[in-house]
Amino acid sequence: MKKNFTLLLLLAFWTLLPALSQIQPAPDRAEGDGQYGRLILRGVTLIDGTGAPPIGPVDIVVEKNKIAQIQVVGYPGLPIPESRRPKAGPNDKVYELEGHYLLPGFIDSHAHIGGEGQGTPAEYVYKLWMAHGITSVRDPSAGNGLDWVLEQKKRSAANEITAPRLFAYTSFGQKAEKPITTPEQAKAWVNENKSKGADGIKFFGASPEVMQAAISENKRLGLRSAMHHQQLDVARWNVLNSARAGLTSMEHWYGLPEALFEDRTIQDFRLDYNYQNEQHRFGEAGKLWKQAAAPYSEHWNNVMNELLELDFTLDPTFNIYEANRDLMRARTAEWHPVYTLPSLWKYYQPSRQSHGSYWFDWTTEEEIQWKENYRLWMTFINEYKNRGGRVTAGSDSGFIYQLYGFAYIRELELLREAGFHPLEVIRSATMYGAELLGMEKEIGTVEVGKLADFVILEENPLQNLKVLYGTGAIRLDENNQPIRVGGVKYTVKDGIVYDAKKLLDDVKVMVEKAKAEGNVILKQPGLDWE
């Protein structure tokens, strides 16, 4: 029984989840213009997602939902000769966008669609994503139930709802009738999962023989996989085991330091540790990278090189743990009062039973430990990228004070902090995300023949990633007054042009309505002056 304890926990959780946690699906689409027979975006500076430097002015022609032409039409600072431009017919839609920047639609590689516990309807989540240029998301665990996610995926693909493209990765063992304890049961569940239409599987842990069977069978079937190597099983199955078995990507970083251990085989847990105590779980996790091999040591290099040889993807989700190194910053982010639903704010509060609400007594000592944890973690991630490894951008929003959409832009900033050039950051958010999904022939870069998914804004995001936030970036004007600049202006998904700022306004109205209905004011935990 002890051997199967983790599986029993997961089975109980996933059996109950669809009944408890399905959120309100998105309403019929009432936003967006297009698709057009022919759409011309004129005069943009193009950042194509491949790592190439910006180029412009460029005119881009879209026919329905496909990129049909990319034409360099002149030189910066000079008038554009009309003779160089694609000709517009009487029925063509033209956007004059000189001075704007155009990027591929962003891909959030780790994006939950909220839950009943957070009180987040799908419309709220989707519009926050789309307002920040996110046009595709990988939903790891399909927490609202696979059927629910697949129905939303179908409606999004048909543009019947305002939502990114959705990719459903079922949690391993979800809706199984009994615990999966043998390789044969694992393979049977994996085959059933594919037959139901899932895009892949998210793993947490199981016995080595079950993990080996499930991951390898999933890969044989042509599906992709992700894994959060939870502490309950990582001592016997770490990232190297998963990568060798055929796992597509690791989420967060659990399981990687364990593969880098040299003088131990088990994390140096405090002796009163209890995995169900969330502060124990996250506090001790902040000490883990210090227990791993030193950067650039022989073992550190050997592990990295093997992962590179296996074409393994790292999806670090830096932002979701940032409260651990600066709790006040995460709690007081400027967007919470306007865009965070009261129910989500309540979910974030310190609690012994809400996942990720673990600040029972979070001290300066924990924050210092986590800052060192980040330094070592970021060193590995940056070097992995430098050696040609695939690193993607995932947000894991809806927990730990990280808000959908806004948290994704913070993830881009943290990749920059890790050492990525801004063009490398954009590549992780676009091309590499598409490769992770197996969608690189359709999305991820701005190239002729690909789907028309774009992010359009008036500021240069390479100079300041903050201009991608819905709240923009602060700049001092000629009158010595602080103003806001930036924010995504248009998000184009499948050839349909969405007003990103209008989507944010819709979210603001949802939040205002929820506050009014519940007579709620967002307050900082334990303070009585608000």
Stockholm file with secondary structure:
# STOCKHOLM 1.0

chainA/1-530         MKKNFTLLLLLAFWTLLPALSQIQPAPDRAEGDGQYGRLILRGVTLIDGTGAPPIGPVDIVVEKNKIAQIQVVGYPGLPIPESRRPKAGPNDKVYELEGHYLLPGFIDSHAHIGGEGQGTPAEYVYKLWMAHGITSVRDPSAGNGLDWVLEQKKRSAANEITAPRLFAYTSFGQKAEKPITTPEQAKAWVNENKSKGADGIKFFGASPEVMQAAISENKRLGLRSAMHHQQLDVARWNVLNSARAGLTSMEHWYGLPEALFEDRTIQDFRLDYNYQNEQHRFGEAGKLWKQAAAPYSEHWNNVMNELLELDFTLDPTFNIYEANRDLMRARTAEWHPVYTLPSLWKYYQPSRQSHGSYWFDWTTEEEIQWKENYRLWMTFINEYKNRGGRVTAGSDSGFIYQLYGFAYIRELELLREAGFHPLEVIRSATMYGAELLGMEKEIGTVEVGKLADFVILEENPLQNLKVLYGTGAIRLDENNQPIRVGGVKYTVKDGIVYDAKKLLDDVKVMVEKAKAEGNVILKQPGLDWE
#=GR chainA/1-530 SS CGGGHHHHHHHHHHHHHHHHHCCCCCCCCCCCBCCEEEEEEEEEEECCSSSCCCEEEEEEEEEETEEEEEEECCCTTSCCCGGGSCCCCTTCEEEECTTCEEEECEEESSCCCCCTTTTCCHHHHHHHHHHTTEEEEEEEECTTCHHHHHHHHHHHHTTSSSCCEEEEEEETTTTCSSCCCSHHHHHHHHHHHHHTTCSEEEECCCCHHHHHHHHHHHHHTTCEEEECCCTTTTTTSCHHHHHHHTCCEEESSTTHHHHTCSSCSSCCCCTTCCTTSHHHHHHHHTTSGGGSCCTTSHHHHHHHHHHHHTTCEEECCGGGGGGGTCHHHHHTCTTHHHHSCHHHHHHHSCCSSSTTCCCSSCCHHHHHHHHHHHHHHHHHHHHHHHTTCEECCCCCCSSTTCCTTHHHHHHHHHHHHHTCCHHHHHHHHTHHHHHHHTCTTTSSSCCTTSBCCEEEESSCTTTCGGGGSTTCEEEECTTSCEEEECCCCEEEETTEEEEHHHHHHHHHHHHHHHHHHHTCCCCCTTCCCC
#=GC SS_cons         CGGGHHHHHHHHHHHHHHHHHCCCCCCCCCCCBCCEEEEEEEEEEECCSSSCCCEEEEEEEEEETEEEEEEECCCTTSCCCGGGSCCCCTTCEEEECTTCEEEECEEESSCCCCCTTTTCCHHHHHHHHHHTTEEEEEEEECTTCHHHHHHHHHHHHTTSSSCCEEEEEEETTTTCSSCCCSHHHHHHHHHHHHHTTCSEEEECCCCHHHHHHHHHHHHHTTCEEEECCCTTTTTTSCHHHHHHHTCCEEESSTTHHHHTCSSCSSCCCCTTCCTTSHHHHHHHHTTSGGGSCCTTSHHHHHHHHHHHHTTCEEECCGGGGGGGTCHHHHHTCTTHHHHSCHHHHHHHSCCSSSTTCCCSSCCHHHHHHHHHHHHHHHHHHHHHHHTTCEECCCCCCSSTTCCTTHHHHHHHHHHHHHTCCHHHHHHHHTHHHHHHHTCTTTSSSCCTTSBCCEEEESSCTTTCGGGGSTTCEEEECTTSCEEEECCCCEEEETTEEEEHHHHHHHHHHHHHHHHHHHTCCCCCTTCCCC
//
